[in-house]
Amino acid sequence: AYTLSELADAGGVSPRSVRHYIELGLVSPCEGGGRGAVYRDTHLAEVRAVRRVLERNRTLADLARAVAD
């Protein structure tokens, strides 16, 4: 299990980015809430997948549209 900071570090992004990805529906919401929020390996895989897409010069908007379709 990961905290938000640990997840962000392992995924190579900021905690703010993780929260933004969750808001866009690109990463699943955490388990629990507040200081008890827990992230799993599935969340890490989702963060890394988002990063791979962004590294291909795609935008978050493109990715969010693809997920919504």
Protein Blocks (a to p, Z undefined) as FASTA:
>chain_A
ZZfklmmmmnopafklmmmmmmnopaccdehehjlbccdfklmmmmmmmmmmmmnopafk
lmmmmmmZZ
